[in-house]
């Protein structure tokens, strides 16, 4: 980690200042005006399809808004500057048709490629890490010059697009390498948001480019589909970078990726099931019945897909959770076994310490604590004394299963383990995440699913401690009684010896 950080520090871009900052502002204003004009000209295009116009305007609004937010919030950040200029340029070039021959638009498209490629290689802190990203930057500049030559008619080759795509894919590969090398959890969360936007966005853009160039575009509805995929893909890319750079809800990246992967996998599985079943029924019908049963095959395929919907959803959701939310999946898998083992002989403090460590790792809590019987407390990430002082100062707890108090910075989430909470019940207190955000419903449901077993374990531990305390008290009473009897016996013996001595 230290080696990586030192390399990054030695070869990172400085923050924008002075003339360079003013140049960025001037370029942003010029491109911003151009983006607004290009967006307004979309409405004036002859024979424009309303759906396509609406998509282009929505995309332009998203890109211009993202660029404006980056200018306002991250004005001196060189990576944010590259992305803002790239998005404004992209607004202009993507507001025209794929097949346009406008020389100026093609030049802007080449500039957009270079800005975006450099932003990928430098994301998120402006460092050339790993070092081979510098070679990729030189290659991207070379491809940019080839593209400029083609746009100006100086080169008669068609090399730009075949070379530009590998450069962008290599830039995405550098993000993956940076993710694997880094030990910074916040950086990993940023890269996950970017990965989600790029995976969906670049995938849609490449598919749209390929579909537009194929013979399938001769079908009347296909050009609209390719255009829709292209514009939506651009919006996904911009929003992924915006969320990552603003560090907004970084810890929700796993949840969003899990749900996206689950929905995508379920859609592909259902489409494949429907198509395969329909084709199989059609072939069997033609083979044995000698007729076309298209309507019947479609209905039967839909019925099969409907029957398989629930099991496919469960399996794909479980796979996505284990793949993209390993901490939460591990929590659900290990906590029941851990509670069963600890409930045999662990004390409430040992039980609380073990569980809180797993809870913090699963939901990325900055701090957590258990309050037992309104007086005893076990904490993780915060001092026990501070928890007790906080508990004494809090007002009477609301009798709700999930009480969120955003204005309480110490423990904004308070979860009672019993269904009828009271101040004497067992409470699980959760602090915010490191970025001060709260938890999603999925994470709280995972924690709440352990409450029955956790209540049983705490009840057993408290009963065992009460029994041990009673036994200790009984033993202490017996020891005191024995000591008192011993004292009396010694006194009697001393008195008896005195009597014998004096006569």
N, C-alpha and C positions, 0 to 999 in steps of 0.2 A: 504493500500500500504506500509506504513512504517513498519507495523508488518510483512508483507511478506518479505520485504527487510531485516529486522533484522534477521528473522529466516534463510534466505538464507545465510546471512553473517556469522552466527555462525556455520553453518554446510556445508560449501562448501569446495571443494578440493583446495589445494594450487596450484600455478603455478609450472610447472616442472622446476627443477634446479638441478645442481650438478650431483651426480651419477644417480639419477632417470632420468634426461634428457639424459645422455649418454646411459643408458640402453634402453630408448625409441629409440634413434638413431640406436643402434646396432640391436635391434629387427626389426626396420623398414628396415634396410639394408638387414638383413637375409631374411625377408619375401619378400622384393622387388626382391631379386635375385630368390627366390623360385617362385614368381609370374611370372617373366619373363621366367623361365625354364618351368613352367607348361603351359604357353601360347605357347611357341615354340613347346612343345611336342604335342600340339593339332594337329599340322600339320602332325605328324608322326603316328597318330592313324590309325590302319588298318580299311579299309572300312568306312572311315570318309565321311560323307555327306558334300559337299562343302558349302551348305547354313548354316549348323550347325557350321562348322568350322569358317565361316565368322562372324557369330553371336558371337561365343565365343571369337574370337580375338577382335571384336569391344567392347565387354563387358570388356575384360581384359584391353584394351587401356583406356577405360573410368575410370575404378576403379584405375588403377595404376596412371593415371594422377590426379585424385582427391586426392589420398593419397599423391602424390608428392606436390601438391598445398597446402594441409593442413600442410605438414611438413615445407614447405617454408614460408607460410604466418602465420600459427598459431602454431609454434613449441613448445611453452611453455604451450599451452592450453591443459589441461588434457582430455577434451571432444574431441577435435580435434585429440589428440593422440589415444584415444580409437577407434574413427571412422577410422582413417588412418590404424591402425593395423587390424581392422575388415575387411576393404575393401581389403587389401592385402591378408589376409587369405581367404576371400571370393573368390578372384581371383583364388587361388589355388584349393579350394574345388569345385568351380562351373565349373572348366575346365574339370572335369571328369563326367561320366554318373551318373544318379541318383542311379542306382543299384549297384554301386561299393562296394566291400567288403574290399578295401584297409584299413588296420588298421590305418596307418598314416594319410590318408585323413580324416577318421572319427574322429580322435583326433583333427585335425585342425578344422574340422567343429564344434566340441564342443567348442573349444576356440573362434571361430568366434561368436558363439551364445552368450557366456558370454560377450565378448567385446561389441557386439552390444546391448545386453540387458542393460548393465551398461551405455552405451552412451545414450540410450533412457531415462533412469531414471535420468541422470545428465544434460541433454541438457537444455539450451545452456551454462549456466554459471558455471557448476560443483557443483551446490547446491542440497541438498536433500530436495526438495520442490515440493509437500507437504511432510510431515514427513513420511507418510506411504510408501514412495518410498524406505526407508531403509529396511523395511520388504520385499519388492519385490526384493531388491538386494540380501538379504539372501536366499530367495526362488530360485532365479536364480542361485546362487552358488550351492545350493543343486541339482538342475536339472542338472547343469554342471557336478557335481561329478557322478550323475547317468549315464549321457552320457559317461563319461570317463570309468566308470565301464563296461558299455555295449561294448564300443569300444575295451577294453582290454580283453573281455571275462570273466570278474569277475562276471558280472551279466547276467542272462539269460532272463531278462525281456525286454519288448519293450515299456518302459514307457517314454523314452527320448522325442520322437517327440510329443506324446500327451501332455506332460507337457511343452515342449519348446514353443509351439504355444501360449498357454494361457499367458506365461511369456512375450512374445513379444507383445501380444495384451494388456496386463496390462501396459507395458511400454508406448504403444501408448496412453492408457487411462490416464497415468500420464501427458503426454503432453497436453491432452485436459483439465485436471484439472488445469495445470499451466497456460494455456491460459485464462481460466475463472477467475482465481484468480488474475492475473497480471493486473496492470493499466498502464504498460509501453507499449506504442504504437509500438515502434521498436521491442520489444520482441514478441508482438503479430504477427507482420509481419513475423518475423523469423519462428515462429511456423506455420504460414500459409503455407510458402514454404515447410517446413518439412512435414506438413500434406498432401500437394499435392503429394510429392514424395512417402510418405508411403502409401497413399490411393491407388495410381495407382500401385506402385511397389509391395507392400505386397499382394495386391489383385491378381495381375498376378502370383506371386510366389505361393501363396496358391492354386489358380486355377490350375496351372501347376502341383503341387504336387498331388492334388486330381485327376486330369485327368490322370497323369502317372500311378497312382495306380489302376485306374478303368479298367474295361473291354474294354472301348472305345479305349485304347491304342493298341488293336489288329488290328485296321484299319491302313493300311500302312502309311497314311499321318499324323495320329494323333501324333506319337512320335515327329515328327518335329515341329508340332504346340506347343506341351507342352514345348519342349526345347526352342523354340523362345520366348514364353511367360515368361519362367523362366529367360532367359538371359536379356530380355528387362526390366523385373521387377527389376532386380538388378541394372541396369543402372539408372532407374528412382529414386530409393532410394538414390543412391550415389549422383546424381546431385541435388536432393532436399536438402540434407544436405550441399553440397558444397555452393550452392547459399545462404543458410541461414547463414552459419558461416562466409562467406566472406561479408555478408550484401550487396550483389550485387542486385541493383534494388529491394529493399525490397517492395517499394510501388507499384510494378507491380503484387504483389501476387494476389490481388483481380481480376485483369483483366485476368490473366492466369487461375485461378481457375474457373472464370465465363465461359470463352470460353471452357475449358475442360469439365465442367459440361454440357454446352449446346450441345457440339458435342457428348458427351457420351449419353445424354438423347435423342437427335435426332436419333442417331444410333439405340438405343434400341427401340424407338418408331417406326421407319421405319421397323426394322426387325420384330417386333411384328405385325405390320399392314400387312406386306407382308405375313408372315406365317399364321396369322389368316384368312386373306382374301383367300389365296390359299386353306387352309383346308376347309373353308366354301363353296367355289365354287366346290371343289372336292366332298364334301358330298352331296350338292344339285344336282350336275350332276349325281352322282350314284343313288340318290334316285328317281329322276324324269325322267332322261334320260336313266338310266341303263347302262352307259358306263363310261370309264375313260377318263376325259378331262384334262389330266395333262398339256399339252402344253398350252391349252387355259386358264386354271386356273392360270398358272404362269404369262402369259402375262397380264391377267386382274388384278391380284394382284399387278404386277409392275405398272400398270396404276393407280390403286388406291393410291399406295404409292407415285407416282409422283404428283398426284393431292393434296395430303395431305402434301407434303413436305414444301411448303411455310407457310401455317398456323401453322403447327407443329413447324417449325423453329422460327417463331415469338413468339409463346406462350412459348416455352421452353427457348428461349433467355431472354424474359421478366422475367420469373420465376428465372432463374439463376442470372440475374442482381439484382433483388430485394433481393435474398437470400444472394449473396456473395459480392455485391457492394451496400449496403444500402445507403451510403452517396450520391453516384452518382444518384441512383434511386430517392432518396428524393429530390435532387436538380432539376431533371427534372420534378418532380411532383409538387413541391411547388413554383418554381420560377415564372411560369406564373400567378398564383393567387396572389403572392406577388407583382409582377409588376403592375398588374391591380389595386390592392389596393393602392399602393404607388403613382401611376401616377396621382391620383386625387388631392392631396394637398401636397405631399412631395417635399422638395427642392432637388437640385442636390446633395448636401452634404448628406442629409438624405438618398436619394436613393442610392448613392454610398456606404455609410457605410453599409447599410442593405445587398446589393448585394455582396459586397466583402467578408463579413463574410460567406455567403453561398458558394461562389466560393472557398475560402480557405479550407472549410470543405469538399467540394466535391472532389477536385483534390489534396488535401493535399499540398497546396502551402505554402511556408514559408512566402511570402509577396505578396501583390498585390496592384494595384493602378489604378485609372481612371484619364486620362488627358482629360479635356473638353475644347474645343476651343483653345488648345495650351497654355493655361495659368493657368486655375483653375485645381486643383488636389484634389483627395480624395484617401486616402491610408489606408491600413490595414496591420499591421505588420512592418511598416516602417514609419519614420517621414515624414510629408508633405513637410517640408523644404528640406529634402534630395531628395525627388522625384522631386521637382522643380529644384534643382541644377543639378540633373542628366539629366532632360529633356532639360535644356538649353545647356548642354555640348554635347548632342548626335548630331551625324551628321544627314543629311537629311534622313528621313525614306524611306525605299524601299517600293514601292507600291505593296505589296504582301499581300495576305489574312493571311498567316501564316508565319511570319518571325521569324526564330530561330537564335539567336546570341550566340553560346555556350561560346564565350570568354567574354561575359558581365555577371559578376557574380550577378549583382543586379536584372536585368530584362531580362533574356535570351529569353523570349517569349513575343512578342508584337502583339496584335490582334486588328485591326481597326474594329469598329462596322459598318462602312459603306462599301459598295462595291467599292467605289472610294476613297481610303484613301488619306488623305493629312495631313500636319502637323497641320492644324486647326481642323481636325476631332476629334471624340471621340475615344480614344484608351484605351484598357484594357491591362495593363502590369502585367505579372506574373513572380514572382521570382521562383527559382528552388524549388524542394522538399527539406525536411530536409536532405536527403542523397545526395544532389546536382545533382540528376538526373532530366531529363526533363519528359514531359508528353507523354502518348500514344495518338494515333490518336483518340481512342474512347473517352477519356476524353476531348480532345480539341473539338471534334464534339459536345459533350454534352453542353459545354460552348457556342460554336458558335451557337447552335440551339436557344439560348435565345436572340441573337443579334437583330432580328427584333423588338421583344417586348421591349427589353432594349433601343433600339434607339428611339422608340416611347415614352417611359417613359421619357428619358432624354430630348427629343425634347419638350415634353409637359412641363416638369419642367423648362427648360430654357425659353420657351415662357412665362410661367406664371411668372417667376422671372423677365423677361424683362418688362412684363406688370406691375408687381408690382413696378419695379424700375421707369417706366415711370409715374405711378400714384403718387409714392412718390415724384418724381421730380416736377410733376405738383402741388402737394399739397405744396411742399416747395416753389415753385415760387409764388403760391397764398398767402402763409403765408408771404413771403418776401414783396409782393406787398401790402398786408393788413398792415404789419408793417410800410412800407414806407408811406402809406396813413395816418396811425394813427399818425406817426411822423409829417407829414405835417399839419394835422388837429390841433395837439397840438401846433405847432409853430404858426399857424394862430390865434388860440384862445389866445395864450399868447400875440401875437402882438396886438390883438384886446383889450384885457384887459389893456395892457399898454396905448393904445391910450385913452381909456375911463378914465383911472386914471389921465392922464396929460391934460385932457381938452376936 
